[in-house]
Amino acid sequence: MPIEILMPALSPTMTEGKLAKWLKKSGDAIKSGDVIAEIETDKATMEMEAVDEGTLGQILVPEGTEKVSVNQPIAVLLLEGESAGAAKPAAAAPAPAAKAEPASAGVPKAAAPQPASAPAPKAAAAPAPKASGQRVFASPLAKRIAANAGIDLASVHGSGPHGRIVKADVDQAVSGGGARKSAPASKAATPVADFGQPYKEVPNSGMRKVIAARLLEAKTTIPHFYLTIDCVIDEIVKVRKELAETGVKVSVNDFVVKACALALRKVPQANATWTDEAIRLYENVDISVAVATPEGLITPIVRHADKKGLAAISAEVKDLAARAKAKKLKLEEFQGGGFSISNLGMYGIKEFSAIVNPPQVCILAVGAGSERAIVKNGAIAIANVMTCTLSCDHRVVDGAVGAEFLQAFQALIENPIRMLL
């Protein structure tokens, strides 16, 4: 029996994704472990591997299709001995739920399509309109195209699994004119006053929508408080210069990552995440580093940062940042972490406060180092000073804990030789 290949959930927050590219075509032999497609999620472009062996009988969702729902059928896999005619599930009502078949080619435990009692003949004309209130099964893309074209989906014949209406069906209805037009949808969106100003609308990407939802949740549900400290970084400036003369280039942010990692060893209460049942204190020190991409921030992780040298941290951060901007990170490279760092110093920002990255409970906002007047040994002196602000989730981190972390961090950042001991 043919097996439906379903759109996989490639991250815990993924509800839909873009089918960026098919790497196999209809008729190709598929082996377990073969990469059959590239799926673009809200964070990265990831490879989809086959689980079962067989022949790719039919592609239901063409490459380039956006907003493909998780668990939506995207192709049909023919098992050994099955013909191409069995690839296309009949447009019949779904049979009662039965025991699931073995794992599908794309995701585990995909239910195989139920056989129809007879082949569904292709309608010569548009079918009779469905009864009022009857549910219409259609893919998100088909719904969007139909809405834009004014097509009533109730009069469109579905050729997908179990009669599901797919993009090709709507395209045919638009070109053939067989389906009846629906009344234009009323625009009930919140009105936006533009006062006659010209503007250009930039559609929100999936990544931007996820960022917006997470930040709104974080800012409205997490009781933030902020602690700010000034760090004299003259020694870091000196060490960087000496390292550069030997051919080793490290950034101030690399020192910050290392100092945070060692400070978390001293104050483990800040290396934590919040759950409704318990506070999780992590044994490993994994630091999330915010990276700006064209579609928004992503936080790749430096694992075991406390055990790595400055040169290793520098090389890893550069590699992670480059692949983050290209949307080539693996799931494990940006999911998790117990502490975050956001650095805007390279933009000349002196000081700012960051929003906690849930379920983490702390994020350090790092400003630009600059020459400032300070009091040293009772006299005014000039020093390179960097302002850092720690944002804390008060449900987990109390003021004293946050202050202890910043003290440990300051002692390390102002005396970088301690990071080598």
C-alpha positions as CSV (number, residue, x, y, z in Angstrom):
1,M,0.0,0.0,0.0
2,P,1.4,3.4,-0.9
3,I,2.7,5.5,2.0
4,E,2.1,9.2,2.4
5,I,5.2,11.3,3.0
6,L,4.2,14.0,5.5
7,M,5.6,17.4,6.2
8,P,7.9,16.8,9.2
9,A,8.1,18.9,12.4
10,L,11.7,19.9,12.5
11,S,11.6,22.0,15.6
12,P,9.3,22.1,18.7
13,T,7.8,25.4,17.6
14,M,7.3,24.5,14.0
15,T,3.7,24.4,12.7
16,E,4.4,25.0,9.0
17,G,7.4,25.4,6.8
18,K,8.5,26.0,3.2
19,L,9.2,23.1,0.9
20,A,12.3,24.7,-0.5
21,K,13.6,22.0,-2.9
22,W,12.9,18.5,-4.0
23,L,16.1,16.5,-4.3
24,K,14.3,13.5,-5.8
25,K,11.8,13.3,-8.6
26,S,8.8,11.1,-9.4
27,G,10.1,7.6,-10.4
28,D,13.3,7.8,-8.4
29,A,14.3,4.9,-6.2
30,I,14.4,5.9,-2.5
31,K,16.5,4.2,0.2
32,S,16.3,4.7,3.9
33,G,18.5,7.6,4.9
34,D,18.4,9.3,1.4
35,V,18.0,13.1,1.5
36,I,14.8,13.7,-0.5
37,A,14.0,17.4,0.1
38,E,15.1,20.6,1.8
39,I,12.7,22.1,4.3
40,E,13.0,25.8,5.3
41,T,11.8,26.4,8.9
42,D,11.5,29.6,10.8
43,K,15.2,29.3,11.8
44,A,17.1,27.2,9.2
45,T,17.0,25.2,6.0
46,M,17.2,21.5,6.9
47,E,17.5,18.3,5.0
48,M,14.6,15.8,5.1
49,E,15.7,12.1,5.1
50,A,13.7,9.1,4.0
51,V,12.8,6.4,6.5
52,D,11.3,3.7,4.2
53,E,12.5,2.3,0.9
54,G,10.5,2.4,-2.3
55,T,9.9,4.6,-5.3
56,L,8.8,8.2,-5.3
57,G,5.4,7.8,-6.9
58,Q,4.0,11.3,-6.9
59,I,5.0,14.7,-5.6
60,L,1.9,16.4,-4.1
61,V,3.5,19.7,-3.0
62,P,5.8,21.4,-5.5
63,E,9.1,22.9,-4.4
64,G,9.0,26.5,-3.5
65,T,5.6,26.1,-1.8
66,E,5.4,28.2,1.4
67,K,3.3,27.6,4.5
68,V,3.0,23.8,4.2
69,S,1.4,22.6,7.4
70,V,3.2,20.0,9.6
71,N,1.8,16.5,8.8
72,Q,0.4,17.6,5.5
73,P,1.0,15.0,2.8
74,I,3.7,16.2,0.4
75,A,4.4,13.1,-1.6
76,V,3.5,9.4,-2.0
77,L,6.0,6.5,-1.7
78,L,5.3,3.3,-3.7
79,L,6.5,0.1,-2.0
80,E,8.0,-2.8,-3.9
81,G,5.7,-4.2,-6.6
82,E,3.3,-1.2,-6.6
83,S,2.5,0.6,-9.8
84,A,2.4,4.3,-10.4
85,G,-1.3,4.2,-10.7
86,A,-1.5,3.5,-6.9
87,A,0.5,6.6,-6.1
88,K,-2.4,9.0,-6.3
89,P,-4.8,8.5,-3.4
90,A,-8.5,8.4,-4.5
91,A,-10.6,11.5,-3.8
92,A,-12.9,9.7,-1.4
93,A,-13.9,10.4,2.2
94,P,-11.5,9.2,4.8
95,A,-12.2,5.8,6.2
96,P,-12.5,5.3,10.0
97,A,-9.2,5.5,11.8
98,A,-7.2,2.3,11.7
99,K,-4.0,1.1,13.2
100,A,-1.1,3.2,11.9
101,E,1.3,1.7,9.3
102,P,5.1,1.7,9.9
103,A,7.0,5.0,9.7
104,S,6.7,6.9,6.5
105,A,9.5,8.1,4.3
106,G,9.6,11.5,5.9
107,V,8.3,11.3,9.5
108,P,7.6,8.4,11.8
109,K,4.3,6.5,12.0
110,A,2.5,8.1,9.1
111,A,-0.9,6.5,8.5
112,A,-1.2,5.0,5.0
113,P,-4.1,6.2,2.8
114,Q,-7.2,4.1,2.8
115,P,-8.0,2.3,-0.5
116,A,-11.0,3.5,-2.4
117,S,-13.7,1.0,-3.4
118,A,-13.4,2.1,-7.0
119,P,-11.1,4.6,-8.9
120,A,-12.5,8.1,-8.7
121,P,-13.3,9.3,-12.2
122,K,-12.0,12.7,-13.0
123,A,-15.0,15.1,-13.2
124,A,-15.6,16.6,-16.6
125,A,-17.0,19.7,-15.1
126,A,-16.9,21.4,-11.7
127,P,-18.7,19.3,-9.0
128,A,-21.9,20.4,-7.5
129,P,-21.4,22.9,-4.7
130,K,-21.0,21.3,-1.2
131,A,-23.8,21.7,1.2
132,S,-23.7,24.7,3.4
133,G,-21.6,24.2,6.4
134,Q,-19.8,21.1,5.0
135,R,-16.1,21.2,5.8
136,V,-13.7,21.8,2.9
137,F,-10.4,20.0,3.0
138,A,-7.7,22.2,1.4
139,S,-4.0,22.9,1.9
140,P,-3.1,26.3,3.3
141,L,-1.5,27.3,0.0
142,A,-4.6,26.3,-1.9
143,K,-6.8,28.4,0.5
144,R,-4.6,31.4,0.1
145,I,-4.5,31.2,-3.7
146,A,-8.3,30.7,-3.8
147,A,-8.9,33.7,-1.5
148,N,-6.7,35.9,-3.7
149,A,-8.5,34.8,-6.8
150,G,-12.0,34.9,-5.4
151,I,-12.5,31.2,-5.9
152,D,-15.1,29.3,-3.8
153,L,-13.3,26.2,-2.6
154,A,-16.7,24.4,-2.1
155,S,-16.9,24.1,-5.9
156,V,-13.3,22.9,-6.5
157,H,-12.6,19.2,-7.1
158,G,-9.8,18.0,-4.9
159,S,-7.2,15.7,-6.3
160,G,-5.0,15.3,-3.2
161,P,-5.2,12.6,-0.6
162,H,-8.8,11.9,0.5
163,G,-10.1,14.6,-1.8
164,R,-7.9,17.3,-0.3
165,I,-7.8,20.4,-2.5
166,V,-4.2,21.3,-3.4
167,K,-2.5,24.2,-5.3
168,A,-2.9,22.5,-8.7
169,D,-6.7,22.1,-8.3
170,V,-7.1,25.8,-7.5
171,D,-4.8,26.8,-10.4
172,Q,-6.9,24.7,-12.8
173,A,-10.1,26.3,-11.4
174,V,-8.6,29.8,-11.9
175,S,-7.4,29.0,-15.5
176,G,-10.6,27.1,-16.5
177,G,-13.1,29.3,-14.8
178,G,-15.2,26.3,-13.8
179,A,-15.4,27.1,-10.2
180,R,-17.7,29.8,-8.9
181,K,-16.4,33.0,-7.6
182,S,-16.8,33.9,-4.0
183,A,-17.7,37.2,-2.6
184,P,-14.7,39.4,-1.8
185,A,-13.7,38.8,1.8
186,S,-14.3,41.8,4.0
187,K,-11.1,43.3,5.4
188,A,-11.7,43.2,9.2
189,A,-8.1,43.8,10.1
190,T,-7.2,46.5,12.6
191,P,-7.1,49.8,10.6
192,V,-3.8,51.5,10.3
193,A,-3.7,55.2,9.8
194,D,-1.1,56.1,7.2
195,F,-2.1,59.8,6.9
196,G,-1.6,59.6,3.1
197,Q,2.1,58.7,3.5
198,P,3.6,56.3,0.9
199,Y,4.8,53.0,2.2
200,K,5.9,49.6,1.2
201,E,4.7,46.4,3.0
202,V,7.3,43.8,3.7
203,P,5.5,40.4,4.5
204,N,6.4,38.9,7.8
205,S,8.6,35.8,7.4
206,G,8.0,32.7,9.5
207,M,11.1,33.5,11.5
208,R,9.9,37.0,12.2
209,K,6.5,35.8,13.4
210,V,8.1,33.3,15.8
211,I,10.5,36.0,17.1
212,A,7.5,38.4,17.6
213,A,5.5,35.8,19.5
214,R,8.4,34.8,21.7
215,L,9.4,38.3,22.6
216,L,5.8,39.3,23.3
217,E,5.4,36.3,25.6
218,A,8.7,37.0,27.3
219,K,8.1,40.6,28.0
220,T,4.5,40.1,29.2
221,T,4.9,37.0,31.3
222,I,8.5,37.2,32.7
223,P,9.1,39.5,35.7
224,H,12.2,41.2,34.4
225,F,14.7,43.2,36.5
226,Y,18.0,44.7,35.4
227,L,21.5,45.1,36.9
228,T,24.2,47.2,35.3
229,I,27.9,47.3,35.9
230,D,30.9,49.1,34.3
231,C,33.9,47.0,33.5
232,V,37.4,48.4,32.8
233,I,38.8,46.5,29.8
234,D,42.3,48.0,29.5
235,E,43.8,44.6,30.1
236,I,41.7,43.1,27.4
237,V,42.8,45.8,24.9
238,K,46.4,45.0,25.8
239,V,46.0,41.2,25.6
240,R,44.2,41.5,22.2
241,K,47.0,43.6,20.8
242,E,49.7,41.1,22.0
243,L,47.7,38.1,20.6
244,A,47.2,39.9,17.2
245,E,51.0,40.3,17.0
246,T,51.3,36.5,17.2
247,G,48.6,36.0,14.5
248,V,45.8,35.2,16.9
249,K,42.8,37.4,16.5
250,V,40.1,37.4,19.1
251,S,37.3,39.9,19.7
252,V,36.1,41.5,22.9
253,N,33.0,39.4,22.6
254,D,35.1,36.2,22.8
255,F,36.4,37.4,26.1
256,V,32.8,38.1,27.2
257,V,31.7,34.5,26.3
258,K,34.6,33.0,28.2
259,A,34.1,35.3,31.2
260,C,30.4,34.5,31.4
261,A,31.1,30.8,31.2
262,L,33.5,30.8,34.1
263,A,31.3,33.2,36.1
264,L,28.4,30.7,35.7
265,R,30.7,28.0,37.2
266,K,31.0,30.2,40.2
267,V,27.3,31.2,40.3
268,P,25.4,28.2,38.9
269,Q,22.0,29.5,39.9
270,A,22.2,31.8,36.9
271,N,22.8,28.8,34.5
272,A,19.2,27.8,34.6
273,T,15.8,27.6,32.9
274,W,12.3,28.0,34.3
275,T,9.5,25.4,34.1
276,D,6.1,25.5,36.0
277,E,7.2,22.3,37.9
278,A,10.8,23.1,38.7
279,I,13.9,25.2,38.1
280,R,16.5,23.3,36.0
281,L,20.1,24.0,37.0
282,Y,22.4,22.9,34.2
283,E,25.6,21.0,34.7
284,N,27.1,22.0,31.4
285,V,27.8,25.6,30.5
286,D,26.3,26.3,27.1
287,I,26.3,30.0,26.0
288,S,23.8,31.3,23.5
289,V,25.2,34.2,21.4
290,A,22.7,36.5,19.6
291,V,23.4,36.8,15.9
292,A,21.6,39.3,13.7
293,T,20.3,37.9,10.4
294,P,18.2,39.7,7.7
295,E,15.1,38.1,9.1
296,G,15.8,38.6,12.8
297,L,17.9,37.4,15.7
298,I,19.0,33.8,16.2
299,T,21.0,32.4,19.1
300,P,23.5,29.7,18.1
301,I,25.2,28.0,21.1
302,V,28.8,27.6,22.2
303,R,28.7,24.3,24.0
304,H,31.0,23.7,27.1
305,A,32.3,27.3,26.7
306,D,33.9,27.1,30.1
307,K,36.3,24.3,28.9
308,K,37.3,26.0,25.6
309,G,40.1,28.5,25.0
310,L,39.7,32.0,23.6
311,A,40.9,30.9,20.1
312,A,38.5,28.0,20.0
313,I,35.6,30.1,21.1
314,S,36.5,32.8,18.5
315,A,36.6,30.3,15.6
316,E,33.4,28.6,16.7
317,V,31.4,31.9,17.1
318,K,32.5,33.0,13.6
319,D,31.5,29.7,12.1
320,L,28.1,29.6,13.9
321,A,27.4,33.2,12.9
322,A,28.2,32.6,9.3
323,R,26.0,29.6,9.1
324,A,23.2,31.3,11.1
325,K,23.0,34.1,8.5
326,A,22.9,31.5,5.7
327,K,20.2,29.5,7.6
328,K,22.4,26.4,7.7
329,L,22.4,25.7,11.4
330,K,21.4,22.3,12.7
331,L,18.7,22.1,15.3
332,E,21.1,21.2,18.2
333,E,23.2,24.3,17.3
334,F,20.5,26.8,18.2
335,Q,18.1,25.0,20.6
336,G,19.0,24.8,24.3
337,G,21.6,26.8,26.1
338,G,21.4,28.0,29.7
339,F,22.5,31.7,29.3
340,S,22.5,34.3,26.5
341,I,24.7,37.2,25.4
342,S,23.6,40.1,23.2
343,N,26.4,42.4,22.1
344,L,25.7,45.7,20.3
345,G,29.1,47.2,21.0
346,M,30.1,46.9,17.4
347,Y,27.3,49.4,16.5
348,G,28.6,52.0,19.0
349,I,25.7,51.4,21.5
350,K,26.9,52.4,25.0
351,E,24.3,50.7,27.1
352,F,21.0,48.8,26.6
353,S,18.7,46.2,28.2
354,A,17.9,42.9,26.5
355,I,14.7,40.8,26.8
356,V,15.2,37.4,28.5
357,N,15.3,34.5,26.0
358,P,12.8,31.9,27.6
359,P,13.0,29.4,29.0
360,Q,16.5,30.8,30.0
361,V,16.5,33.2,33.0
362,C,19.4,35.6,32.2
363,I,20.8,37.5,29.3
364,L,23.8,39.9,29.3
365,A,23.6,43.0,27.2
366,V,27.1,44.2,26.2
367,G,27.7,47.8,25.2
368,A,30.7,49.4,23.4
369,G,34.0,49.8,25.1
370,S,35.1,53.5,25.0
371,E,37.5,55.8,26.8
372,R,35.9,57.4,29.8
373,A,37.0,59.3,32.9
374,I,37.2,57.2,36.0
375,V,38.5,57.7,39.5
376,K,41.6,55.6,40.1
377,N,43.6,55.7,43.3
378,G,42.0,59.0,44.3
379,A,42.7,60.7,41.0
380,I,40.8,61.1,37.7
381,A,42.2,58.8,35.0
382,I,41.2,57.7,31.5
383,A,40.3,54.1,30.9
384,N,38.5,51.9,28.4
385,V,35.1,51.1,30.0
386,M,32.4,48.7,28.9
387,T,28.9,48.8,30.3
388,C,27.1,45.5,30.7
389,T,23.4,45.0,31.8
390,L,22.1,41.7,33.1
391,S,18.4,41.1,32.5
392,C,17.0,38.5,35.0
393,D,13.8,36.5,35.4
394,H,12.9,37.2,39.0
395,R,11.1,33.9,39.4
396,V,14.5,32.2,39.4
397,V,17.2,34.8,39.9
398,D,17.1,37.1,42.9
399,G,18.9,40.4,43.0
400,A,21.7,39.0,45.1
401,V,22.3,36.1,42.7
402,G,22.4,38.5,39.8
403,A,24.8,40.8,41.6
404,E,27.1,37.8,42.5
405,F,27.2,36.8,38.9
406,L,28.1,40.3,37.7
407,Q,30.9,40.5,40.4
408,A,32.4,37.2,39.2
409,F,32.1,38.3,35.6
410,Q,33.7,41.7,36.3
411,A,36.6,40.1,38.1
412,L,37.3,37.9,35.1
413,I,36.8,40.5,32.4
414,E,39.0,43.1,34.1
415,N,41.7,40.5,34.7
416,P,41.7,38.3,31.6
417,I,44.8,36.4,32.8
418,R,42.4,34.6,35.3
419,M,40.6,33.1,32.3
420,L,43.7,31.1,31.5
421,L,44.3,29.6,34.9
